[in-house]
Amino acid sequence: MSQSGSGSSLPHPASPDPAEDLSEASSERRLSRRRVFSGAAVLAGASVLPPGLSRAVAAPRSGPQPGPSTRQIGPVDPEQSQVLMVPGGNGVIYSVQSDGRLKWFRHLGRDTGAASWASSGMSRDIGVGWQAHTQVLAADDGQLFGLCGDGTLVWCKYTLTNPDTGEGTWHPNTNNIIHRGFGSYSSIFGGKQGVIYAIDANGDMYWFRYLAGDGTGAPGAWANGGVGSRIATGRRLYSFHFADSDGVIYAVKGSGDLHWYRYLAGDGSNGPGAWANGGAPITIGGGWEWAFSVERFADAGAFYSVWVDRADPNASDHRLYWYRLANWRTVDQDGRPVWSSGNGALVGTGFTTTRTAGLQGYTDKWSAAPGESVAVSVSTAFERYAATVLRLDGPLTPGAGSDPNAQVVLGPTTYSGRMRRLPAGYRGSGCGWPADFAVTVQPAWKSGFYAIRLDGADGMRRYIPFVVRPAAPATRIAVLLPFLTHSAYNYWGGHFQYSCDSYPTRRTHTMMRPFSDSSPEPPGRIDIRFYGDLLLLRWLADNNIAYDCYQDLDLHRDAAWLGNYKAVVLGSHAEYWTPAMRNGLEAYLTGGGRVVSTGGNCMYERVDISADGTAVLHRDSTGNRWLWRDQGLPERNVLGVAYNGSYLDFAPYQVDTSHPFLAGTGLGPGDQFAQDGYNFGGSGWEQDSSDVGGPPLPGVTRIAHGTQSLGAHMVHFDRGNGGWVFSTGSVTFNGTLANDTASSRILRHVMTAAVA
């Protein structure tokens, strides 16, 4: 969608008021007289219940009530002014600022796209302390629902007394907890008409409705007694959802496609006729993923989006654009979407958005060995936060006090928090925040995948990943985690390898920044980032397979350590490789090493590392993708397979030929396996095949293939001198290991053969 349109009096939430003192000492004086605080504690004895069994409660929220605050506030960084935007109906838009303030706007041009705003676009501060919420939803009558990291849902209501200025009052029951148990869900959205939708780890959707509307929890306050009703299953295909009124739901795929649904039943039932169009999605647009937009929401068919600045990678992503879906309730009846807004209209500026701005951090290196230290930089709106270092053997369970997949090796330790600003050019040169503390890797810490968990108030938590390398090789297997690929897909800061930038140059992205997708907790959607890696590590732990752990830059800097291992295991999505990494792996294979590639789209594209080692350089000098095959070095020369152009389709494998790796599975030619997993079918999302660029290379045996068009090829590639590669050819394979016995047994045979 093109960026067009203009208008006067554009709202700018980061703009200071005239003669405003921006010093931190004065930040408390700059607060509005109208405040809402989120508090710090939850009810004693609060329990987390499984999806479908969540329990509604209503009780006064402990912690401060409206009045003077001692919370640390501002000044807001204009590069990350807000955490999210919340539609409040009738053109009202709430902005949750990165320092925790809640701002009120009203777009008078909601139905027309005119750049006309109440109070000439000036915001009104109506609350503080909102950084403690991981999500905020709103109804059209002033109700706001704040979700805390511990799963509690806090109710507030702001009643306008002057809709032209935003003046109003807070309901006496503001800050009441009206529900607990949402901690077992991966995400929530909605809020209109008191309806809240929740997505669980499996992507199943649950329906809740708060009927009381007054912050109480008497019998009847919630539909169905506050127990969630499952109204849809398997929504893991979508990156995220957002909602409009009257049951309309919008879902965004990884491709950026925008899908329309409408839940007609409105009562938690899911029988015939419950969904418009029989529950099937209708595509109504494209370009709504993180590659295009840093924020998006809808209000009665008016769509708003803060688009990435395509022309300048150093510019702020702050422009708010408006679009109008005229038939937002009746897309199914009309058979198509009717956009009445053309290319949309620019209606606001200054809305820079960073989802994690209330609590975020990064390390100065991606790995360390015993005796080495990792410096940690944190920016937060909390006065204090705690840091705990975990070794992870698999995904974590949300809300679990202790987790079998996590070992605490250090902490928790409490630190004072400060908001940090971003310098000019930070996307390429780094955030530049000073280190707040350092973690020294101890000799007793076992090599593996680690995370520093940052804990703010009310269960808010963020994770900073890093790897502990071994002091010396201790096993026969090395696992190489694809941090360069995770960095390429890191949309923190708006611009990344996949953002739809139009400038014809190389892209330089710093490693000195937070990760956008680093949580080890179930995201409720398909995932081949760090969560996908943890699915593999969980399988290794379950099968008592010992390994040493490394990340991409360890191989880039020195490949000599490869020779100490019988086998090297690659993760789900090892897409990006430097020349040094590729050369090192080729030499290892030539010397008789074994490579177990458990993923797909492997070794697809080249990257370089900056001279100071702190940034990744993507693409060639003209801004085009830098594929290895375009440089005369196809990835199949190393791995026996190459990416075949597939995207977001999923299927099982079908056996092609008998092979020792199939022993004990009961599978023979023509049989299928890996029908489903966390990331759907075992052959999926992005697949590699052995016939890209010509017939399979000598030494390649195709064991199985994905049954869809452009399905994955599972191969064994004999490279001579005892060296070989096993490749699953699919980024989704590791998601099947926990529930498909054939996939698990095949990989077990591969690992046994690799160390023989």
C-alpha positions in Angstrom: 0.0 0.0 0.0 1.4 3.4 -0.9 1.9 6.1 1.7 -0.2 9.1 0.6 -2.4 11.8 2.0 -1.7 14.7 4.3 -3.4 17.0 6.7 -2.9 19.6 9.3 -2.8 19.3 13.1 -1.4 15.8 13.0 -1.2 14.2 16.5 2.3 13.5 17.7 2.4 11.7 21.0 6.2 12.2 21.4 6.1 15.9 21.0 6.6 17.9 24.2 4.1 20.5 25.3 5.3 24.1 24.9 8.1 25.1 27.3 8.1 21.6 28.7 11.1 20.6 30.8 12.4 17.3 29.5 14.8 16.6 32.3 14.3 13.3 34.2 14.1 15.2 37.5 11.0 17.0 36.1 9.3 14.0 34.7 7.0 13.5 37.6 5.8 17.2 37.5 4.8 16.7 33.8 2.2 14.0 34.6 -1.5 14.7 34.0 -3.6 15.1 37.1 -5.7 12.1 36.0 -3.8 8.9 36.7 -4.4 5.2 36.7 -1.9 2.9 38.3 -1.4 -0.8 37.5 -0.2 -1.8 41.0 2.4 -4.4 41.8 0.9 -7.4 43.6 -1.8 -10.0 42.8 -4.3 -11.7 45.0 -2.8 -14.2 47.4 -3.6 -17.8 46.3 -4.2 -16.8 42.6 -4.1 -19.9 40.5 -3.4 -20.6 36.9 -5.9 -22.9 35.3 -5.7 -24.7 31.9 -7.5 -23.2 28.9 -11.2 -23.6 29.1 -11.1 -23.7 32.9 -10.1 -20.1 33.6 -11.9 -18.7 36.6 -13.3 -15.2 37.0 -12.7 -13.2 40.1 -13.2 -9.6 41.1 -11.3 -8.0 44.0 -9.6 -4.7 44.6 -6.1 -4.7 43.1 -3.4 -4.2 45.7 -1.0 -1.4 44.9 -1.5 2.3 44.4 -4.8 3.9 43.4 -5.3 7.1 41.5 -3.2 9.9 43.1 0.5 10.9 43.3 2.9 8.3 42.0 6.5 7.4 42.8 6.9 5.3 39.6 9.8 6.3 37.3 8.4 8.2 34.4 10.1 9.3 31.1 11.3 11.1 29.4 10.0 9.1 26.4 12.4 8.3 23.7 11.1 9.7 20.4 12.4 6.6 18.6 10.3 4.3 20.8 7.6 6.5 22.2 4.9 3.9 22.7 4.3 0.2 23.3 1.0 -0.2 21.6 -2.2 1.6 20.4 -5.6 0.6 21.6 -8.9 1.5 19.7 -11.5 2.8 22.2 -14.4 3.3 19.8 -15.8 6.5 18.2 -12.3 7.5 17.1 -10.8 7.3 20.6 -7.3 5.9 20.5 -5.3 5.1 23.7 -1.5 5.1 23.4 0.4 3.1 26.0 3.7 5.0 26.2 7.0 3.3 26.8 7.3 5.0 30.2 3.9 3.6 31.3 1.8 6.7 30.7 -1.6 6.3 29.0 -2.4 8.9 26.5 -5.9 9.7 25.0 -6.5 10.8 21.4 -9.6 11.1 19.4 -9.6 10.9 15.6 -12.5 12.9 14.4 -11.9 11.7 10.9 -12.3 8.0 11.7 -15.0 7.5 9.1 -13.6 9.8 6.4 -9.8 9.6 6.7 -9.6 13.4 7.4 -6.6 14.4 9.5 -8.9 16.0 12.0 -8.3 15.3 15.7 -9.8 16.5 19.0 -7.8 19.2 20.7 -6.0 19.9 17.4 -4.2 16.6 17.8 -2.8 17.2 21.3 -2.9 14.2 23.5 -4.1 14.0 27.1 -2.3 12.1 29.7 -4.8 10.1 31.7 -2.8 7.5 33.5 0.6 6.0 34.4 1.9 2.6 35.3 0.6 0.9 32.2 4.0 -0.6 31.3 3.1 -3.5 33.6 0.6 -4.8 31.1 1.6 -7.2 28.3 -1.6 -6.3 26.4 -4.3 -3.7 26.8 -7.8 -4.0 25.2 -10.7 -1.6 25.2 -14.5 -1.5 24.7 -16.3 1.5 23.2 -17.7 2.7 26.5 -14.4 3.5 28.2 -13.7 0.1 29.7 -10.1 -1.0 29.5 -8.7 -4.4 30.2 -5.1 -4.8 31.2 -3.4 -8.2 31.0 -0.5 -8.7 33.3 2.3 -11.3 32.8 1.0 -13.3 35.7 -2.3 -13.9 33.9 -4.5 -11.5 35.9 -6.8 -9.2 34.0 -7.3 -5.7 35.5 -10.4 -3.7 34.8 -10.5 0.1 34.4 -13.1 2.5 33.0 -12.5 6.1 31.9 -15.7 8.0 31.4 -15.4 11.1 29.2 -16.9 14.3 30.5 -15.6 16.3 27.5 -15.2 14.3 24.3 -13.5 17.3 22.6 -10.6 17.5 25.1 -10.4 14.0 26.7 -11.3 15.2 30.1 -12.9 12.5 32.2 -13.1 10.5 35.4 -12.0 7.0 36.4 -14.6 4.6 37.7 -14.3 3.9 41.5 -13.7 0.2 40.7 -10.8 1.0 38.5 -7.8 -1.4 39.1 -10.0 -4.3 40.2 -8.9 -7.7 39.1 -11.8 -9.3 37.3 -10.2 -12.5 36.1 -7.1 -14.7 36.6 -5.9 -17.7 34.7 -5.1 -15.9 31.4 -1.4 -16.8 32.0 -1.9 -20.2 30.4 -2.7 -18.5 27.0 -0.2 -17.3 24.5 -2.1 -14.1 23.6 -5.4 -12.3 24.0 -7.1 -9.7 21.8 -10.5 -8.1 21.4 -12.2 -6.0 24.1 -15.1 -4.6 22.0 -18.5 -5.2 23.7 -16.6 -6.9 26.6 -15.5 -9.9 24.3 -12.0 -11.2 24.8 -10.5 -13.8 22.6 -7.6 -15.9 23.8 -5.2 -18.1 21.8 -3.6 -21.1 23.6 -0.3 -22.8 22.9 -1.9 -25.0 20.2 -3.4 -22.0 18.4 -6.9 -22.8 19.6 -9.2 -19.8 20.2 -11.3 -19.3 23.3 -14.2 -16.8 23.8 -14.8 -14.9 27.0 -17.3 -12.0 27.6 -17.3 -9.7 30.6 -21.0 -8.7 31.1 -20.9 -6.7 34.3 -19.0 -3.7 32.9 -18.4 -2.2 36.3 -15.3 -4.0 37.7 -17.3 -6.4 39.8 -17.3 -10.2 39.8 -20.7 -11.1 41.2 -22.5 -14.1 39.7 -23.3 -13.4 36.1 -20.4 -10.9 35.7 -18.9 -13.1 33.0 -20.7 -15.2 30.4 -20.4 -18.9 31.2 -19.1 -18.1 34.7 -15.8 -16.8 33.2 -14.8 -20.1 31.7 -13.4 -19.8 28.2 -15.3 -21.5 25.4 -13.2 -23.0 22.6 -14.6 -21.6 19.3 -11.8 -22.4 16.8 -8.8 -24.7 16.6 -5.4 -24.8 14.9 -5.0 -21.0 14.4 -1.2 -21.4 14.7 -0.8 -20.4 11.0 -1.4 -16.7 12.0 1.3 -14.4 13.4 -1.3 -12.5 15.3 -4.9 -11.5 15.4 -6.8 -8.3 16.2 -10.6 -7.7 16.4 -13.3 -5.2 15.6 -16.9 -5.1 16.9 -19.7 -7.6 16.3 -17.5 -10.7 16.1 -15.3 -9.5 13.3 -11.7 -10.9 13.6 -8.7 -10.1 11.5 -5.8 -12.5 11.3 -2.4 -11.9 9.7 -0.3 -14.6 8.2 3.5 -14.6 8.0 3.2 -13.6 4.3 1.4 -10.4 5.4 -2.0 -11.5 4.0 -4.9 -10.2 6.0 -7.8 -12.6 6.6 -11.3 -11.8 7.7 -13.5 -13.9 10.0 -16.7 -13.2 11.7 -17.9 -15.1 14.8 -21.7 -14.9 14.5 -22.8 -17.0 17.5 -21.6 -14.5 20.0 -22.2 -16.9 22.9 -19.2 -19.2 23.0 -20.9 -21.9 21.0 -19.4 -23.4 17.9 -22.1 -25.3 16.0 -23.4 -24.9 12.5 -23.7 -21.3 11.5 -21.5 -20.1 14.4 -19.0 -18.5 11.9 -19.6 -16.6 8.7 -18.4 -18.3 5.5 -18.5 -21.6 7.3 -15.5 -20.6 9.4 -13.3 -20.3 6.3 -11.1 -17.1 6.0 -11.5 -14.5 3.3 -8.4 -12.7 2.2 -9.1 -8.9 2.3 -5.6 -7.4 1.9 -1.8 -7.9 2.1 1.2 -6.2 3.7 0.1 -6.3 7.3 3.1 -8.3 8.8 6.1 -6.9 10.7 8.0 -6.4 7.4 5.5 -3.7 6.5 4.1 -2.3 9.7 5.1 -1.8 13.4 1.5 -1.3 14.6 -2.0 -2.0 13.3 -5.5 -2.0 14.7 -9.1 -1.5 13.6 -12.2 0.4 14.8 -15.6 -0.1 13.0 -14.0 -0.8 9.7 -11.4 2.0 10.0 -7.9 0.4 9.8 -4.8 2.2 11.2 -1.2 1.2 10.6 2.2 2.7 11.5 4.2 1.8 8.4 7.9 1.1 8.1 9.7 3.9 6.4 10.7 2.2 3.2 12.9 5.0 1.9 15.3 5.5 4.7 16.6 2.8 7.1 17.7 5.5 9.6 14.4 7.3 9.7 11.8 6.9 12.4 8.9 4.6 11.6 6.2 6.9 13.0 3.6 7.8 10.3 0.0 6.7 11.1 -2.1 5.8 8.0 -5.8 5.2 7.8 -7.8 2.9 5.5 -11.5 2.1 5.3 -13.1 -1.3 4.8 -16.7 -0.2 3.9 -18.2 -3.7 4.3 -16.3 -4.8 7.3 -19.3 -6.7 8.7 -20.5 -8.2 5.4 -17.4 -9.3 3.5 -18.7 -12.8 3.2 -22.1 -11.6 1.8 -20.5 -9.3 -0.7 -18.0 -11.9 -1.8 -15.1 -9.5 -1.6 -13.7 -6.7 0.5 -14.7 -3.2 -0.5 -12.0 -0.7 0.4 -13.3 2.8 0.0 -10.0 4.5 0.9 -7.9 3.9 -2.1 -4.3 4.1 -1.0 -5.3 5.4 2.4 -4.4 8.7 4.1 -1.7 10.0 6.4 -3.5 11.0 9.6 -0.8 11.2 12.2 2.9 11.3 13.0 5.2 10.5 15.9 3.8 7.1 16.7 7.0 5.2 17.0 6.2 1.8 18.5 8.3 -0.8 20.2 6.3 -3.7 21.8 9.0 -4.4 24.4 10.0 -0.8 25.3 8.7 -1.1 28.9 11.3 -3.9 29.6 14.0 -5.0 27.2 17.7 -5.8 26.9 20.5 -7.4 25.0 23.9 -8.9 25.6 27.2 -7.7 24.2 27.9 -11.2 22.8 25.9 -14.2 21.7 28.1 -16.8 23.4 30.7 -17.2 26.1 32.8 -19.9 27.6 33.5 -20.6 31.3 35.4 -17.7 32.8 34.1 -15.2 30.2 31.5 -12.6 31.0 28.5 -11.4 29.1 27.6 -7.8 29.6 23.8 -7.1 29.8 22.2 -3.7 28.9 18.6 -3.1 30.0 16.1 -0.4 29.4 12.9 -0.4 31.5 10.2 1.9 32.8 10.2 -0.1 36.1 11.9 1.3 39.1 13.4 -2.2 39.7 13.6 -5.5 37.9 15.1 -8.9 38.6 17.4 -10.9 36.4 17.7 -14.7 36.5 20.0 -16.9 34.4 18.4 -20.1 33.1 19.8 -23.1 31.2 17.1 -24.3 28.9 16.5 -27.9 27.7 13.3 -27.1 26.0 10.3 -24.8 25.9 8.9 -23.3 29.1 5.4 -23.7 30.4 3.7 -20.3 31.0 2.8 -19.7 34.6 4.8 -22.6 35.9 6.7 -21.7 39.1 9.4 -24.3 38.3 9.9 -25.9 35.0 11.6 -29.2 34.2 13.0 -27.6 31.0 14.8 -24.9 32.9 17.6 -24.9 35.4 18.3 -21.7 37.4 22.1 -21.2 37.5 22.2 -17.6 38.8 19.8 -15.2 40.6 17.3 -13.8 40.8 19.2 -10.5 41.4 17.4 -7.2 41.7 18.6 -4.1 39.8 17.5 -0.5 39.5 15.8 0.3 36.3 16.3 3.2 33.9 14.8 4.1 30.5 17.5 4.3 27.8 17.4 6.4 24.6 18.4 5.2 21.2 21.1 7.1 19.4 21.0 8.2 15.7 21.7 5.3 13.4 21.1 2.7 16.1 19.8 0.1 13.6 23.2 -0.3 12.1 25.6 0.9 14.8 23.8 -0.4 17.9 21.7 0.8 20.8 24.7 2.0 22.7 23.2 1.5 26.1 25.6 1.1 29.0 25.9 -2.3 30.6 23.7 -2.7 33.7 25.3 -5.9 34.9 27.5 -8.7 33.8 27.1 -12.5 33.9 30.3 -14.5 34.3 30.0 -18.1 33.1 30.9 -20.5 35.8 33.0 -23.7 35.2 30.0 -25.8 36.5 27.6 -24.4 33.9 27.0 -27.1 31.3 27.3 -26.0 27.6 23.9 -25.2 26.1 21.3 -22.7 25.4 20.8 -20.1 28.1 18.5 -17.1 28.7 18.6 -14.2 31.0 15.0 -13.7 32.2 14.1 -10.1 33.2 11.2 -9.8 35.6 9.2 -6.6 36.1 6.1 -6.0 38.1 3.0 -8.2 37.9 4.7 -11.1 36.1 6.1 -9.1 33.2 9.0 -11.1 31.8 11.4 -10.8 28.9 14.2 -13.2 27.8 17.7 -12.5 26.4 19.2 -15.6 24.8 22.8 -16.6 24.7 24.9 -19.7 24.4 27.4 -21.2 26.8 30.3 -22.8 24.8 32.3 -25.6 26.4 35.7 -24.8 27.9 36.9 -27.9 26.0 34.9 -30.5 23.9 33.1 -32.8 26.2 30.8 -34.8 23.9 30.9 -36.3 20.4 28.1 -34.0 19.1 28.1 -30.3 18.6 24.8 -28.3 18.1 25.1 -25.1 16.1 22.3 -22.7 16.8 21.4 -20.3 13.9 21.7 -17.0 15.7 22.4 -15.2 12.3 19.1 -16.4 11.0 17.3 -15.3 14.1 19.0 -11.9 13.8 17.9 -11.7 10.1 14.2 -12.1 11.2 14.6 -9.8 14.2 12.0 -7.0 13.5 12.9 -5.1 16.7 13.4 -1.5 15.7 11.2 -1.8 12.6 13.9 -2.5 9.9 15.4 -5.9 9.4 16.4 -8.2 6.5 12.8 -8.7 5.5 11.3 -5.2 6.0 10.0 -3.9 2.7 12.6 -1.2 2.3 13.2 0.3 -1.2 16.7 1.7 -0.8 19.2 0.0 -3.2 22.1 -0.7 -0.9 23.4 -3.2 1.6 21.5 -3.6 4.8 23.5 -3.4 8.0 21.8 -4.6 11.2 23.4 -4.4 14.6 23.7 -7.4 16.9 23.6 -4.9 19.8 19.8 -4.8 20.1 17.0 -6.8 21.8 15.5 -9.7 20.0 11.8 -9.4 19.0 11.1 -13.1 19.1 13.1 -14.7 21.9 10.6 -16.1 24.4 11.0 -19.8 25.2 7.3 -19.9 26.1 4.7 -21.2 23.5 3.9 -18.4 21.1 0.5 -19.9 20.0 1.7 -19.8 16.4 4.1 -21.7 14.2 7.6 -20.8 15.2 11.1 -21.7 13.9 12.9 -19.0 15.8 14.3 -19.7 19.3 11.2 -21.7 20.3 11.8 -23.9 17.3 15.3 -24.6 18.4 14.1 -25.5 21.8 11.8 -28.2 20.3 15.0 -29.9 19.0 16.9 -29.4 22.3 13.9 -31.0 24.2 14.2 -34.0 22.0 17.9 -34.3 22.6 17.4 -34.2 26.3 14.5 -36.7 26.2 16.7 -39.1 24.3 19.7 -38.6 26.6 21.9 -37.3 23.7 24.7 -35.2 25.1 25.9 -32.3 23.1 28.1 -29.2 23.3 26.5 -26.0 22.1 27.7 -23.2 19.8 26.2 -20.4 17.8 26.9 -19.2 14.2 29.6 -16.6 15.1 31.6 -19.3 16.9 32.0 -21.1 13.6 32.6 -17.8 11.7 35.5 -16.8 14.0 37.2 -20.2 14.2 36.2 -23.5 12.6 38.9 -25.5 14.2 36.7 -26.8 16.9 34.6 -28.7 14.4 37.3 -31.4 14.1 36.8 -32.3 17.8 33.3 -33.7 17.1 32.0 -36.7 15.2 28.8 -34.9 14.2 27.4 -31.3 13.9 23.7 -30.8 14.3 22.1 -27.8 12.6 18.8 -26.3 13.8 15.4 -25.8 12.1 16.4 -22.8 10.1 20.1 -22.3 9.4 19.6 -20.0 6.4 22.4 -17.4 6.7 26.1 -18.3 6.5 29.2 -16.3 6.2 32.0 -17.5 3.8 34.1 -18.5 6.7 31.2 -20.6 8.1 30.6 -22.3 4.9 34.2 -23.0 4.2 34.7 -24.4 7.7 31.7 -26.8 7.3 32.9 -28.0 3.9 36.4 -28.7 5.2 34.9 -30.6 8.1 32.8 -32.8 5.8 35.8 -33.4 3.5 37.7 -34.6 6.5 35.1 -37.2 7.3 32.7 -35.2 9.5 29.0 -35.8 9.6 26.3 -33.1 9.5 22.8 -33.6 10.7 20.6 -30.9 9.2 17.3 -31.1 11.0 15.8 -28.1 9.2 15.3 -26.6 5.8 16.2 -23.4 3.8 19.7 -24.2 4.9 22.7 -22.3 3.8 20.5 -20.3 1.4 22.0 -16.8 1.6 25.4 -15.2 2.3 26.0 -12.6 4.9 29.2 -10.8 6.1 30.1 -9.5 9.5 31.2 -6.0 10.1 34.9 -5.2 10.8 34.2 -4.6 14.5 32.1 -7.8 14.8 28.9 -6.1 16.0 26.7 -6.0 12.9 25.5 -8.3 10.1 25.7 -7.1 6.5 22.9 -8.4 4.3 22.4 -8.3 0.5 24.7 -7.1 -2.2 25.7 -3.6 -3.0 22.5 -3.0 -5.0 20.2 -4.2 -2.3 19.4 -7.6 -4.0 19.3 -10.9 -2.1 22.7 -12.4 -1.9 22.1 -16.1 -2.6 24.9 -18.6 -2.6 23.7 -20.2 -5.8 23.9 -16.8 -7.6 27.6 -16.8 -6.7 28.1 -20.2 -8.4 28.0 -21.9 -5.0 24.6 -23.6 -4.6 23.9 -25.0 -1.2 23.2 -28.4 -2.5 26.9 -28.8 -3.3 27.4 -29.0 0.5 24.2 -30.4 1.8 22.7 -32.4 -1.1 19.5 -30.3 -1.1 18.6 -26.7 -1.8 15.6 -24.4 -1.1 13.0 -25.0 -3.8 10.9 -21.8 -3.4 8.0 -23.3 -1.3 6.3 -21.3 1.4 3.7 -21.9 4.0 2.3 -25.2 2.8 2.4 -28.3 5.0 2.2 -32.0 4.4 3.5 -35.4 5.7 6.4 -37.3 4.3 6.0 -40.3 2.1 8.7 -43.0 2.1 10.6 -43.5 -1.2 13.0 -46.3 -0.4 14.0 -48.7 2.3 16.8 -47.3 4.4 18.6 -48.3 7.7 17.3 -45.0 9.2 13.8 -46.3 8.9 14.5 -49.5 11.0 11.9 -50.2 13.6 9.4 -47.6 12.3 7.3 -50.1 10.4 7.5 -47.8 7.4 8.0 -49.0 3.8 7.9 -47.3 0.4 4.6 -45.5 0.0 3.9 -45.1 3.7 3.5 -41.7 5.2 4.7 -40.2 8.5 5.0 -36.8 10.3 1.5 -35.9 9.5 1.3 -33.2 12.2 3.3 -31.4 14.8 3.7 -28.1 16.5 4.5 -26.5 13.1 2.0 -28.6 11.3 3.2 -31.3 8.8 6.8 -32.4 8.9 7.3 -31.2 5.3 6.4 -27.6 5.5 6.8 -23.8 5.5 10.1 -23.7 3.6 11.4 -26.9 2.0 14.6 -28.1 0.3 14.8 -30.7 -2.4 17.6 -32.6 -4.1 16.7 -31.7 -7.7 16.9 -28.0 -7.6 19.3 -26.9 -10.3 19.5 -30.3 -11.9 19.3 -34.1 -11.1 20.3 -35.2 -7.6 24.1 -35.2 -7.1 26.0 -38.5 -7.0 25.8 -39.9 -3.5 22.4 -38.5 -2.7 19.8 -41.1 -1.6 16.2 -39.7 -1.3 14.7 -41.5 1.7 11.3 -39.7 1.7 9.6 -36.7 0.2 6.9 -34.3 1.3 3.6 -35.1 -0.4 2.7 -31.5 -1.4 4.0 -29.8 -4.5 7.6 -28.8 -3.9 7.7 -31.1 -0.9 10.8 -31.6 1.2 13.4 -34.2 0.3 14.7 -36.2 3.2 18.1 -37.4 2.0 21.4 -39.0 3.0 24.3 -37.5 1.1 27.5 -39.6 1.0 30.4 -37.3 0.5 33.1 -39.9 0.7 36.0 -40.4 3.2 33.4 -41.3 5.8 31.7 -37.8 5.7 28.0 -37.5 5.0 25.0 -35.3 5.5 21.5 -36.2 6.6 18.9 -33.5 5.8 15.2 -33.4 6.6 14.7 -30.7 4.0 12.1 -29.0 6.1 12.0 -26.2 8.7 9.0 -27.9 10.4 10.4 -31.3 11.0 11.5 -30.7 14.5 8.0 -29.7 15.5 6.9 -33.4 14.8 9.5 -35.0 17.1 7.4 -34.8 20.3 4.3 -36.5 18.8 5.4 -38.6 15.8 7.2 -41.8 16.8 8.5 -42.4 13.2 10.2 -38.9 13.1 11.7 -39.5 16.5 13.0 -43.0 15.6 14.5 -41.8 12.3 16.4 -39.0 14.0 17.6 -41.4 16.7 19.0 -43.7 14.1 20.7 -40.8 12.3 22.3 -39.6 15.6 23.5 -43.1 16.4 25.1 -43.5 12.9 26.6 -40.0 13.1 28.8 -40.8 16.1 29.6 -44.4 15.1 
